[in-house]
């Protein structure tokens, strides 16, 4: 055999070995042909998040990064998912700016080559359209309409901004009715600001209480959203005379901001209001650090969409242990819980997808009648919950300067949003 023939055979053999090696690598990463899996190797899955860590208003969701990291660490300590550990790159800061959120999402996908975005916890997140176009999964708190109606965005408690005709939550009203022994003859007044998000929340939450049998005697969206008013009296007078000239049994605040709620509740108590007060944001350990704020919010019943940290549920005990391991001494917050449970749901879908992992196979699993129940956040059902909330929540009361579980996590059927 001539030298040229021997050389030709050697080249063919080398090419065959290279091809086999590439095929093996594609099988290991779940890829194949044009269906490669960005962010996936034989031993890792890379993810990163987008949070509002800093903002002009002072609002921050930075603790969600600790929650996600804690859950991923437990998964890694157990050997990962199908032999792959989670490579968590941390979270980008969008500064509560939609354009920066879009840029952060593009950086994570195009430069950092992540498989998915976990957690996404930013009220003005601007990367939704890009992620949907690219088929990149993203998990977090679906507080805005950009989450709803997608195939790639997975709210840990569903879509909280359903369109008219889609399911709208009734859990808040039903949990409150159970807490006070029934809703018959009970009246509710809902206070929002003039922001679009607050007014939308007033609409869905009013319907929640109506569905539970309460009578809604007022919904006021005239409160300016920029800052608490210098004079609360006009708003207080409307509340105190809303129930046929008298005060309602319950005032629900759909306002994001401790300063707003502190002002509202203080003014109501000063006016002699003795009814119930409830909101979605006052379950916050920072409140207890300020005596004046703690006094103003004493007796308020907060409505978190996860099982409270004061619960003895095994899932909450596990969460606390996970957080303590990665960040000893961390104060547990709502944002931390959201990051943790978003990561938990991502891991469950990853497990059910199997070892042959691509974004396409992951999304097929997630959107293929996926159901997951957990006492920590209730339940989630995709694709259904792309369009409506999961219908689950708990109640926590600030009593004697400490938070106490008023109602454990429970799920209720949604009703069509009018």
C-alpha positions in Angstrom: 0.0 0.0 0.0 1.4 3.4 -0.9 2.2 6.2 1.5 -0.6 8.4 0.0 -3.2 5.6 0.6 -2.0 5.0 4.2 -2.2 8.8 4.8 -5.7 8.9 3.4 -6.9 6.1 5.6 -5.4 7.9 8.6 -7.3 11.1 7.8 -10.6 9.2 7.4 -10.1 7.4 10.7 -9.3 10.7 12.5 -12.4 12.3 11.0 -14.5 9.4 12.1 -13.2 9.7 15.7 -13.8 13.5 15.7 -17.4 12.9 14.4 -18.0 10.3 17.1 -16.6 12.6 19.8 -18.9 15.4 18.7 -21.9 13.1 18.6 -21.1 11.9 22.1 -20.8 15.4 23.3 -24.1 16.3 21.7 -25.7 13.4 23.4 -24.2 14.4 26.7 -25.5 17.9 26.5 -28.9 16.9 25.2 -28.2 18.4 21.8 -28.2 17.0 18.4 -28.0 18.6 14.9 -29.3 22.1 15.2 -31.0 21.4 18.5 -28.0 22.2 20.7 -28.7 23.1 24.3 -27.1 26.4 25.3 -26.0 26.4 28.9 -26.0 22.6 29.2 -23.1 20.2 29.5 -22.9 16.6 30.5 -22.4 17.8 34.1 -23.9 21.2 34.5 -26.9 23.5 33.7 -26.1 27.2 33.7 -28.8 29.7 34.9 -28.8 33.3 36.0 -31.4 35.8 37.1 -32.7 39.4 36.7 -33.7 41.3 39.8 -34.4 44.9 40.9 -31.5 45.0 43.3 -31.4 48.8 43.4 -33.9 51.5 42.3 -34.5 55.2 42.7 -37.5 54.5 45.0 -35.5 52.2 47.2 -37.5 49.1 46.2 -35.3 46.0 46.1 -35.8 42.3 45.4 -32.2 41.4 45.9 -33.0 38.8 48.5 -34.5 36.6 45.8 -30.9 35.8 44.8 -30.2 34.3 48.2 -33.4 32.2 48.0 -32.5 30.8 44.6 -28.9 30.1 45.6 -30.1 28.2 48.7 -32.4 25.9 46.7 -29.8 25.3 44.0 -27.2 24.5 46.6 -29.4 21.8 48.1 -29.9 20.3 44.7 -26.2 20.3 44.0 -25.4 18.7 47.4 -27.7 15.9 46.4 -25.8 15.3 43.2 -27.7 17.7 40.9 -30.5 16.7 38.5 -29.8 13.7 36.4 -26.1 14.1 37.2 -26.0 17.8 36.3 -25.4 20.4 39.0 -26.8 23.9 38.7 -24.2 26.5 37.8 -25.8 29.7 39.1 -24.2 32.8 37.8 -26.1 35.1 40.1 -28.5 37.9 39.2 -28.3 41.0 37.1 -29.7 44.3 38.4 -32.3 46.1 36.2 -32.6 49.2 38.4 -36.4 48.9 37.9 -35.8 50.0 34.3 -37.4 48.0 31.5 -34.7 48.8 29.0 -32.0 47.6 31.4 -34.0 44.5 32.1 -34.1 43.7 28.4 -30.3 44.3 28.1 -29.7 42.1 31.1 -31.8 39.2 29.6 -29.8 39.5 26.3 -26.5 39.5 28.1 -27.4 36.3 30.1 -28.6 34.5 26.9 -26.2 35.8 24.3 -23.0 36.4 26.2 -23.2 34.2 29.3 -25.0 31.4 27.4 -27.4 30.5 30.2 -30.0 27.8 29.7 -32.8 29.6 31.6 -33.4 32.7 33.7 -34.0 32.0 37.4 -35.1 34.0 39.3 -36.7 36.9 37.5 -38.2 39.2 40.1 -38.5 42.8 38.7 -41.8 44.7 38.5 -40.8 46.5 35.3 -38.9 43.6 33.6 -38.4 44.4 30.0 -36.9 41.1 28.6 -40.1 39.2 28.2 -40.4 39.7 24.4 -36.8 38.7 23.7 -37.0 35.6 25.9 -40.2 34.5 24.3 -38.8 35.0 20.8 -35.7 33.0 21.7 -37.6 30.2 23.5 -35.7 30.7 26.8 -37.5 29.6 30.0 -37.7 32.2 32.8 -39.1 31.8 36.3 -40.1 34.2 39.0 -42.9 36.4 40.4 -45.4 37.1 37.6 -46.7 40.4 38.8 -47.1 42.1 35.4 -48.9 41.4 32.1 -45.6 40.7 30.4 -45.6 37.2 32.1 -49.1 36.3 31.0 -50.0 34.4 27.8 -46.4 33.3 27.2 -45.0 29.8 26.7 -41.7 30.6 28.3 -42.5 32.7 31.3 -43.4 30.7 34.5 -44.7 32.6 37.5 -44.2 30.6 40.7 -47.8 31.3 41.5 -49.1 31.7 38.0 -50.1 34.9 36.1 -51.3 37.6 38.5 -52.5 39.9 35.7 -55.1 37.8 33.9 -57.0 39.1 31.0 -60.8 39.6 31.2 -62.5 36.2 31.0 -59.5 34.3 32.3 -59.4 33.0 35.9 -58.9 35.5 38.7 -58.1 34.6 42.3 -60.6 34.1 45.1 -58.2 32.9 47.8 -57.7 36.2 49.6 -61.4 36.7 50.1 -62.1 33.1 51.0 -59.2 32.9 53.5 -60.4 36.1 55.2 -64.0 34.8 55.3 -62.8 31.6 57.0 -60.6 33.6 59.4 -63.5 35.7 60.7 -66.1 33.0 60.7 -68.0 33.9 57.5 -68.6 36.8 55.1 -72.4 37.1 55.4 -73.2 40.8 56.1 -69.5 41.9 56.0 -68.4 44.9 54.0 -65.1 45.7 52.4 -63.5 48.9 51.2 -60.5 48.7 48.8 -57.9 51.5 48.6 -55.5 51.7 45.7 -53.2 54.4 44.2 -53.7 55.9 40.8 -51.0 53.7 39.2 -52.1 51.2 36.6 -50.8 48.3 38.6 -52.5 49.3 41.8 -55.8 50.0 40.1 -55.6 46.6 38.3 -55.0 44.9 41.6 -57.9 46.7 43.1 -60.1 45.2 40.4 -59.0 41.6 40.9 -58.9 41.8 44.7 -62.4 43.4 44.9 -63.7 40.5 42.8 -61.9 38.1 45.1 -63.9 39.4 48.1 -67.1 39.5 46.2 -66.7 35.9 45.2 -66.2 35.0 48.8 -69.5 36.6 49.8 -68.4 40.0 51.0 -70.1 43.3 49.9 -67.7 45.7 48.4 -68.8 49.2 49.4 -66.0 51.2 47.8 -62.9 51.1 45.6 -60.9 54.3 45.7 -58.0 54.8 43.2 -57.6 58.5 43.7 -54.5 58.2 46.0 -51.4 59.6 44.2 -48.8 56.9 43.6 -45.7 59.2 43.7 -45.7 59.8 47.5 -48.0 59.6 50.5 -50.4 62.6 50.7 -49.7 65.4 53.1 -53.3 65.2 54.3 -55.0 61.8 54.7 -58.3 63.2 55.9 -60.2 63.2 52.5 -59.4 59.5 52.0 -60.2 58.6 55.5 -63.5 60.4 55.4 -64.6 58.4 52.4 -63.6 55.1 54.1 -65.3 56.0 57.4 -68.6 56.8 55.7 -68.6 54.1 52.9 -70.9 51.6 54.6 -74.2 53.4 54.6 -72.7 56.4 56.5 -70.4 54.2 58.7 -67.1 52.4 58.4 -66.7 49.0 56.6 -65.8 45.8 58.4 -62.6 45.5 56.5 -60.2 47.9 54.6 -57.9 46.3 52.0 -54.9 48.2 50.8 -53.6 47.5 47.4 -50.6 49.7 47.8 -46.9 48.7 47.5 -45.0 50.7 50.1 -44.7 50.6 53.8 -44.8 54.4 54.0 -48.2 54.5 52.3 -49.7 51.8 54.4 -48.2 53.2 57.6 -49.8 56.6 56.8 -53.2 55.1 55.9 -53.5 52.8 58.9 -52.3 55.4 61.3 -54.9 57.9 60.0 -57.6 55.3 60.2 -56.8 54.4 63.8 -56.6 58.0 64.7 -60.1 58.5 63.2 -61.4 55.7 65.5 -61.5 52.8 62.9 -61.7 49.5 64.8 -62.3 47.1 61.9 -59.9 44.8 60.1 -57.0 45.9 57.9 -55.3 43.8 55.2 -52.7 44.1 52.5 -50.3 42.1 50.4 -47.0 43.7 51.5 -46.8 44.2 55.3 -45.3 40.7 55.9 -41.9 42.2 56.2 -39.3 41.7 59.0 -38.0 45.3 58.4 -41.3 46.6 59.9 -40.4 45.2 63.3 -37.1 47.1 63.4 -39.0 50.4 63.6 -41.3 50.8 66.6 -43.4 53.5 65.0 -44.1 51.4 61.9 -44.7 48.3 64.0 -47.3 50.2 66.0 -49.0 51.5 62.9 -49.2 48.0 61.4 -50.2 46.2 64.6 -53.2 44.0 63.9 -52.8 44.2 60.1 -53.4 40.9 58.3 -51.0 40.4 55.5 -51.6 38.1 52.5 -48.4 36.4 51.3 -48.6 34.0 48.4 -46.4 31.4 50.1 -46.5 29.5 53.4 -45.3 31.9 56.2 -41.8 31.4 57.8 -43.5 31.0 61.2 -45.2 27.8 59.9 -44.1 24.4 61.3 -44.5 22.8 57.9 -41.5 20.6 56.9 -41.1 22.5 53.7 -40.5 25.7 55.6 -38.1 24.0 58.0 -36.2 22.8 55.0 -36.2 26.3 53.4 -34.8 27.8 56.6 -32.0 25.2 56.8 -31.1 25.7 53.1 -30.8 29.5 53.6 -28.9 29.2 56.8 -26.4 26.9 55.0 -25.5 29.4 52.2 -26.1 32.7 54.1 -26.0 32.3 57.9 -28.0 34.8 59.8 -30.0 36.0 56.8 -33.3 37.6 57.7 -36.1 35.8 55.8 -38.1 38.0 53.5 -40.9 37.7 50.9 -38.4 38.3 48.1 -36.2 35.5 49.4 -39.1 33.1 49.4 -40.1 34.0 45.9 -36.5 33.3 44.6 -36.5 30.0 46.5 -39.8 28.7 45.2 -39.1 29.8 41.6 -35.9 27.8 41.7 -37.8 24.8 43.3 -40.3 24.7 40.4 -37.5 25.0 37.8 -35.8 22.0 39.4 -39.0 20.0 39.4 -39.5 20.5 35.7 -35.8 19.8 35.0 -36.2 16.5 36.9 -39.3 15.5 34.9 -37.7 16.5 31.6 -35.1 13.8 31.9 -31.5 13.5 30.9 -32.0 14.4 27.3 -32.2 18.1 28.0 -32.8 20.9 25.5 -34.9 24.1 25.9 -37.4 22.5 23.6 -37.7 19.3 25.7 -37.9 21.3 28.8 -40.7 23.6 27.5 -42.5 20.5 26.2 -42.5 19.0 29.7 -43.4 22.3 31.4 -46.3 23.0 29.0 -47.5 19.4 28.8 -50.0 19.3 31.6 -47.4 19.9 34.3 -48.7 19.8 37.9 -46.8 20.3 41.1 -48.1 20.7 44.6 -45.9 21.9 47.5 -47.1 23.2 50.9 -44.6 26.0 50.5 -46.4 27.8 47.7 -49.5 25.7 47.1 -49.7 24.3 43.6 -48.8 25.2 40.0 -50.4 23.9 36.8 -48.9 24.7 33.4 -49.9 25.7 30.8 -53.1 26.7 32.6 -51.2 29.1 35.0 -49.6 31.0 32.1 -53.0 32.8 32.0 -54.3 32.8 35.6 -53.0 32.8 39.2 -52.6 29.5 41.0 -55.3 30.5 43.4 -53.3 29.9 46.6 -52.2 32.1 49.6 -51.9 32.4 53.3 -52.6 35.0 56.0 -50.2 36.4 58.6 -51.2 38.8 61.4 -48.9 41.2 63.2 -49.8 40.8 66.8 -47.9 41.9 69.9 -45.0 43.0 67.8 -44.6 39.6 66.1 -45.9 37.9 63.0 -48.2 34.9 63.6 -49.8 32.6 61.1 -53.5 33.4 60.8 -54.3 31.0 58.0 -51.9 28.4 56.5 -51.5 28.1 52.7 -54.6 27.0 51.0 -55.9 27.0 47.4 -59.3 28.0 46.0 -60.9 27.9 42.6 -60.5 30.9 40.4 -63.5 32.8 38.8 -63.5 34.5 35.4 -62.3 38.1 35.6 -65.0 40.6 34.7 
